[in-house]
């Protein structure tokens, strides 16, 4: 099983975050495309409130009174059109826009870009463009600049204390309104295969430390990831290790413990001037001069650990077996039947369903990294094995009870630590770091309703950032670092939150009641025996 590094940071620092009220513009018309028209709205206040209720979808509105040449009512808009000074609607119109829409930042490394409403990333500008009218255009210009443009910020006229324009940046500067409680769940670096199928031609000794072990490159990926976490939260994490500030926990496996120690080298380097060179991240040789200081990592035996493993959760195994019998998985089995027969021929083992094929895929995809796949693994076969792996990570957690047992305990721990920090409970920690397993990432994504068909890559991670807002309320923003050695995260908008920042009260209302409470009881098996063959790297162990 591929392992994830679970990083939980909590802070009580007061910050300034997003505002939800709109700015009223009496006598102003902002004509342009609208996505909703509500004729029954009778006041500008009601139109403004409706826009606020729409969340991130609505960025501006125009309320038109009776007497104008256009239909009266409330017009909701996804952008902020420019003011039309010549409009004959002025005496009948009131416009408004959200304060969050004055400043929008983004990173355009992915199709469509990443929009961060109300977020400023000051600094690292290489050009300021004054004639850009909206943030999609600013993003498009950044994308056309290629690798030169790493990020952008679009600031409209009227932003307090800010120059307007489209600012293109050659780096991704930190957000000016930093979170007060960042929480991160990250996968470990590269590892060796979990098992070798019967006809595997590779000598096991090509993996120096054996199977299921973190590679040197995997350790260096963790060092780099630790440095990114240091950069991301530089204003929140103490520059040196403080025992009362941070607790680190790992599952009881060599590779998770090694991931923890390697990551902490980057997070707390003994030399303040140390920076791992980019060309060393992919090295297979550990640098002898790498600075290091001992930081404790805690663990508990596997049979006692419900937080980071499922070794002792029999009910989880029962649910996986039920899933393997389901029509959903049977359809996938039929779709990949030809592949199963091909794999049986070349591996000399029975491939009865997509989850057994997943075992072969796991081994082969790692071998492909080192260019040691056997001749029968052609590019089309490798693509199908990647599809199998991605599909298994998605469908394994399609069951709400499975992702509840697998991701629920850690999410409950995250919420408990947040509540401890907010209430100044002595058990609260500024930073809690958990090194767990690959399925933890997929299970949490599925539990929150934002999972998609993919296998989280090496050194990927989830960041739960808690923000304290102007009215002293709190909101959570989830970001996903889903590319190895990347510095660009995807913002994941949670269902029923409508905005990237989900109010903490809403988050708790949506998810807390469904979290598991007594794992010993809930993990009790309801079956006498299982009928399916064991999956080597995911279902019943934490490999």
N, C-alpha and C positions, 0 to 999 in steps of 0.2 A: 504494500500500500504506500502510496506517495504521501509524504508528511507535510504538514503546514505549520508554520510558526504563527502562533496566535499572540498578538501584541495588544495589550490593553493599557492605555494611558488615561489617567483622569486628573484634571486640574480644577482648581477653584478660583482662578483668576477672572476678574470682571472684565468683559470686553463689550464692544459695540457691534451689534449684528444687524440683521435685516429689520426694516420697518414695514408694516403692512398697510398703513394708511395711504390714501391717494392725495396728490396735490391738486387743489381745485383751481380752475382757470375760468373765471366768469367772463362771459362774452367772447370766448375763444372757440373757434371751430378747428378741429383737426380731421379733415375729411380723408378718407382712405378706406381700404378693405376692412370689413368687419366679419366676425365669425358668428355673431349672434345678435339678433334684434328682438327686443322685448317691448311690445307696444303698451303693455299694462303698467309699466313703471311710471310713477307720477312725480318723482322728485330727483334732483341731482344726488342727494344723500343716498337714496335707495339704489340708484344706478351705481354709485361708488361702492356701496356695500356688496352689491351683486358681483362686481368685478373682483373684490377682495375674496368673496366666497369661491370664486372660480380658481383660486390659487395661481400657479405660475402661468397657466394658459392665458389669462387676461392681464395685459400690461397697460392698457389705457381704455378710456371710455368717453363717449360723448352723449350728453343728455340734451334732447331737442324738445323745446316747449311748443305748444300749439301756436300756430301763426307763421311758422317757418315754411319755406317752399319745399322742404322735405318732410317725410312722415315723422310725427312726434314719437318720442319713446327713448329707449336706452340702447345704444350701440356699443357692443363689446369688441375689443380689438386685441390681436396678438402682438402688435408692435405699437410704436408711438409715431404716428404720421406727423409731418411738419404742420405748423400753424398756417392756415390760409387767411392772410390779412384781408383779402378782397371778398371773403365770403359774406353773403347777405344773411347768413344765419347768426351773425354775431350777437344780436340783441336777444335771440331766442335760445342760444346755446350755452352750455357749461361743459367744459371738458375736464378731464383729470387723468393722471397717470400715477403709477406706484413709485414711491421713492426708490425702491429697489431697481427700477428700470433706468435711473439716471446713470448708473455705472454697471457695465456688464463686462466681464472678462471671459477669456476662453483659451483653450488649447486645441489646435486644429490638426493633431496627429492622426485623427481618425475621421472616416467619412461623416460629414455633417458637423464635425467639431464638437466641442464640449462647452456649453454655455453656463456661466456662473453668474446668475442674476444677483445684483447688489454686492458683488465681490470686486474689490480693487486689488490688483497685483502691481504695486508701484515699483518703478525701477527697471533697469536693463533695457531701456528703449533705444532702438537704433533709428527710428523715424516716427514723426508725428504727422498724420494726414488730417487736414482741416476740412476737406470737402466730402468726407464720407458721411452719409446720412443715417445709417443704421448699423446695428451690430452684425447681421448676416453678411453685409458687404465687407465689413472690417475683417470678419473671419475668412471670407473668400479671398481677400487680398493676401492675408497671411498664408493661406494654403498655396496660392500661386507663387509665393516667395520660396517655397520648398523648405529645405533644411535650415535655411537662414533664419526663418521666423519660427520660434518655438512657442510663442504665446502672444496674446494681444489683450488690450483693454479698450473698450469704447466708452467714452464719457460724453454725455449730452450737456448742452448748455443748461446751467442752473444747478449743477451739482455743487454743493457748498465747498468752497476752498479748493476747487479742482479746475484745471484747464480742460476744455473740451477737445474732442477729436478722437481719432483712431490711432492708438499707440501700438506699434509693432515691436516685439521684444526678441532678443537673441538668446534669452534664457527664460526659465519659468520661475519668476520671483515668487517669494512667499506671499500669501494672502495677508492684507493689512489687518483684517479682523480675524485674528487667529482663534482657534477653538479653545475653550476652557477645559474640555475633556475629550481628547482624542483616544480612540480605542481601535486597535488594528489586529486583524487576523491574517497571517501570512503563511504561505506554503514554504517548506524547506527547499534547499537547493537540489541540484542534480544528485541522483542516487543510482546504485547498481540495480540490476533486475531482482525481483522477488524469488523467482524460480526459473529453472531451465527445463524445457520440455524434453521428452526422451531422446529425440534425434538431434538435439541442438549440437551443431558442429564445433562450437566454441569451447575451448578449454576453460573450465571455471577459474583457472589461475589468471586469466586476463583481467579479472577484477581483483586487484591486489588485496583488499580487505575482505573479500568474499561477497556474498549476496546480501541484499537489503541494507547496504551501507552507503553513507554519504561519501561522494567522491571529493577529490581535492577541489575540483571546479565548483562543486556544490557548496563547499565551505566558503570559497571566495565569493560566490554569489551572495551568501549570507552576510559576509563582511560588508559588501557593497550595499546590501539592503539596510543593514544597521546604520551605515553612513547616511543613507537617504532619510531614514527615520530621524536621525540627528538633525539633518538639514530641515526637514519638514517641521519639526517641533523645537527648533533651536531656542525660541524665546520662552519655552515652557519647561523643558527638561534641564535639570541642573547639568552643568558641563562635566562634573565629576560624579562618581557613584556615591549616592547617599542611601544608606540602608533603610531609613524610614520612609523613603520616597518610592521605592520600587521593589516589587516581588516578582521573581521569575519562576515559572513552573513548566515542567516538561513531562510528557508521557515517558514511561519507563522503557525506552528503546535507545540503543546506541545512537542512531541517526538523528533522533530528536534532541537528545542531549548535546550532541556535537553541533547541531544547528544552533542551539541556544548559545553555546559558548562562542561559536564563530560570529554570530550576529552581534553579540555583546562586544566583540573586538572593535566592530565598526561603530557601535552606539557609544561606547565609553573607551576610546583609545587612550593608552597611557601617555602618548605624545600628542599634544594639542595640534601640532603641525602635520600629523600624518593624514595622508589621503591616498587610498588605494588607486593606482593608475588604472585607467579604463582598459588598457590592453592586457592587464593582469587578471581581469575578472574571468576570462576564459582559459586561464593557464591550468596545466595539470601538475604544477609544481608549487608547493607551499613556500612562500617567501620566508627565508630565515630571519629577516630583520623586521618582521611584522610585530609592532608593539602590542603588548597584551598585559592585562591585569586581571587577577582572579575576582570573579563576581559570582556569588552563590546561585545555583540553579536547583530548585526543589522538585522532587518527584514522589510518587507513591506507587506501590506494586500494582501491576496490571489488573489483577482480579478486584481491586478496591477502587479502580478509577472509572467512574462513569462520566467524568467531564471531558476527557480527551480520547478515550478508547471505548470500544464496545465488546471487548473480550469476554466480559462477564455478564453481558445483557442477552439472555436467552430469548427474550421476547423479540428483540431485534432480528435474531436469526429466523424466528418463526415468520416474521413479517416479510423478510427477504424471500423465504421459500414460497409464501403465498404470492408474492409478486411474480416469481418465476413461472407460476402456473397461470397467471392472468392472461386474458385475451390480448392485452396491450403487448406483452412480451412475446406471446405466441406469434403475433403478426410480424414482429421484428425477426423472430427466428425463421419464419417462412421467407422473409425478404432476403435474408443472408444465408439461406440454406446452401447455395452453391459455394459460398466462401467457407462454410463449415466443412464441407466435403473436401475442399482443397486443403484446408488446414489439417484435417485428419490424415490425409495422404502423406503430408510432409512432416508432421510432428509425431506420428504414430501414437496418438492418443484420441480418445473419444471427445468430440466437441458437440455436446448435446444442446447447448443453448448459447445465447449471445454473451452471457456472463462468463462461460468457460472460454469462449473466444477472446474475451477481454483479457484473460490471463496471458494468452499468447500475444495479444496486442501490446500489453504492458512491457513484456520482455523485448519484443521486436522493436518497438519505438525507441527504447533506450539503446539497443544495439545499433540502431540507425544513426544515433548521435555520434557514435564512434566508428561508423562505417564498417561494422563487422556483421552485417546481416547475411544470411546464406543466400545462395543464388536464386532460390525459389521466391524470395521476397522481392518481387518486381515493384516498380513505382505504382502501378494500379493496385496491387495487393496492399502496399503500404498505406495508400490513401484509404482503402476500405477498412484497414485495421484502425486507422485514426478515427474514422467515422464510428466504428464499433465502440472505441474508447469514449468518444464524446457522448454518444447516445446512452451508454451505460451510466455515466456520471449524471446525466439528466434524469433518466427513467428510474434509477435506483431511488431517487428522492421525490418521485411524483406522488408517492403515498404520504399524506400528511402525518400519519402516525410514525412512519420511519424517520422523516426529517425532524419530527418532534423529539424522538428519543435520541437522535444523533446530534442535532444542532441545538435543541432546547436547553440542555444543561448549561452550555457555555453562554448562551444568550441570557439565561437567568443570572449567571454570574456577573455578566457585564452590567445588567440593570441594577443588581444589588450593589455593586461597587459605585455606580453612579449615584444611587440613593444615599450611600454612606458618605460620599464626598459632599453632596449637597447639604446633608444634615450635619456635617462636621463630625460624623461618627469616627471613632479612633480606628476602626477596621478599614476605613477608606484609604486607598493608596493613590498617589499621583500617577503611578505607573504600575500596571499589572501586565506581565507578558506571559503568554501561554504558547508553548510549542506543541502542536498536536498533529493531526493527520489530514490528508487530502480531502477526505469526505466531509471534514468539518466545514470547509469553505462551501462546498456544494450544498450541504445540509442547511447551513445558515441562509444562503441565498434562496433555497427552496422554501424554507420556513417563512421568510420575509416576502415571498411571492415574486422574486426577481431573478430566479435561476433561468438559465437558457442552455441550449445544447452545446456544451463545450467541456473540455477537461482543463481545470485551472492549471496553468503552466508552472514550471519551477519558479520559486521565489516570487510568486504572485501574492496578493494580499488584499484584505478588506480593512478599511479604515472607518471606524465609527467615531465621528467627531461631535462632541456635545458643545453647543454654543449657549452662552448666557446672553440674553437680549436686553434691550433698553428697559423693558418693563419688568426685569428680573425673572421672566419666564425662561424656559430652556427649550432648545430644539436640537434634534439629531440629524446629521447629514452623513450618508453612507457613500463612500468612494471605493472603487475597485481598481486595484493595480493588477491588471491581467496580462502583462507582458513581462517576460524575464528581463532583468537589468533595465527596466524602464523607469522613467521619472514622471510619467503622465498617467493620471488616474481618470477613470470614468465615474461621473456622478450617477448614482443609481436612485431614481425617484421611487419611493416606496408606494405601493398601491394604497389608495384612499388617503394619502397625504397630499397629493397634487403638487406639492412644491418640493424642491430638493431638500430643504430643511423641514423636517417633520417635527411639529411640536412634541415635546417629551410626553405631555399628558396624552396626546393622541397615540403616540407610539406605545405607551403602556396600555392604553385602552384596547388597542388592536391586538397586542401580542401576549401580554403578561398572563392573562387568565388561562391561556392555552399551554403555558409552559409546564413541564413535568415537575412534580413536587417530591415524590418519594420514589427515587429511581430503583431502589432495591425491590420494592413491591411491583413497580411497573415493568421491571425486567424479568419477572417470573414467567417461565415458559408455560404455554397452554397446550403443548403437544408432547406426545410420548417419544416420538422419534422423527427424524427428518429423512426425506426420500431423495433429495437432490445431492449431487456431489459437491464437495466443498469448493468455494472460490478461494484461490490462494491469497489474493492480495487485497480483498476489500471487505467481504461481508461479515465474517465471524471473527476476524482478528484485525489488528491494526498494523498491517505490514505496509 
